[in-house]
Amino acid sequence: MSLLVIGSVAFDAIDTPFGSTGKIVGGAASFISLATSLLHNQVGLVAVVGDDFDFDFIKLLNDRGVDTTGLQVKKGEKSFFWHGKYHMDMNSRDTLVTELNVLGDFDPIVPQNWKNPEFVMLGNLSPQVQLTTLDRLESKPKLVVMDTMNFWMDIALDELKTVLKKVDVLTINDEEARQLSGEYSLVKAARVIRAMGPHTLIIKKGEHGALLFGNEGQVFFCPALPLEEVFDPTGAGDTFAGGFIGYLASVGRTDFEAMKTAVIYGSAMASCCVEQFGTTKIASMTKADLAERLNQFRSMMGYELEA
Ligand code: AMP
């Protein structure tokens, strides 16, 4: 089933306690597209870059079957740039620089053959652009998943709340869930956020796993794989979202049981992403790597509680 992805395609610079990168390819939709393309072969990308971008990366997406006809290249303009610095715990980070550049006035043009997608992933981007993209579709998708971040809550909360009314699933981290809901308890936060629109909510807790809150009060918890080395958590959330929706699109399902499996796929792929800087590891992940990670999840989670 067709899966449309929008989000930032960007340059990042990352500082961690263990090292720094120069400018590398990043962006929410970059990680999402790489993750979805491992699971599914009908993926289309709507995004914008400047002509300073690394076009080998776009070729890599094409080689993996991602249709990039919806990617605009702005002549003489600069790509979105984000610079983040992680704290010693590698779970929390500060944004040092956000230069919107081409994202500042991005008008998302959805190619005609992508106007009726069954699945839509609204990756991290201005809520106004997320909304415009949905408005430009010709039919209601089977499932719309959205990701966002505190940056947009700070500067565009009203627009964010408008998009939320149109999405089925929201994925955010615990800090953002608390900010958006004004509640410390994640259970209360989930109730408040689900009342804003999305019937299903995923709260990501970094190395502490992810919580899935369903539309009939169901709750599912998926741990994160304990890892010896975490190099760079950037893009873990996007990779998670890509794995989540990529799995659902590949099986064509949107029920809670399928979403539980999708959360495990997302977590398995995110665990791979963080083991190297930027998109490096997720770009080289194979189906065999994924199968091995899924087995690790199976043995980690397969405990039968005796009555
Ligand atoms: P994550 O680590 O999953 O939260 O995503 C990190 C990615 O989000 C980076 O590659 C950034 O390029 C991208 N990003 C950071 N800030 C923004 C923003 N305000 N809008 C869109 N993308 C962003």
Residues whose N, C-alpha, C, O or C-beta is under 5 A from the ligand:
A	BS01	AMP	S8 A10 F11 D12 G26 G27 A28 W82 N124 L125 F151 P233 T234 G235 A236 G237 D238
